[in-house]
Amino acid sequence: MNGWFILNLFLYFPEDKSEYIPAAFWMLLFLVFTIYTFRWIVRVSKKQEEQTREMAEEVTRKRQKQNS
């Protein structure tokens, strides 16, 4: 029962629906930034994966030369 009272404190539905426009703008802006950030992280991760793969191949080649 006490939880519902706390939730009701944060609920606000304006009569003038134009008050939703700034909230929609900021939500869209943050969504775009989130997508951009996610794509950037994936791109950096792929570069790091390739670098790691190259280093592993180099170590493998050096070990094979030492064993030969």
TAQUISUL-V44575 format. One record per pair of residues at least 12 apart in sequence whose C-alpha atoms are under 7 Angstrom apart, sorted by sequence separation. I is the first residue (numbers start at 1). J is the second residue. D is the distance in Angstrom with one decimal. If there is no record, write none. Layout:
# TAQUISUL-V44575
I,J,D
I,J,D
This chain:
# TAQUISUL-V44575
none
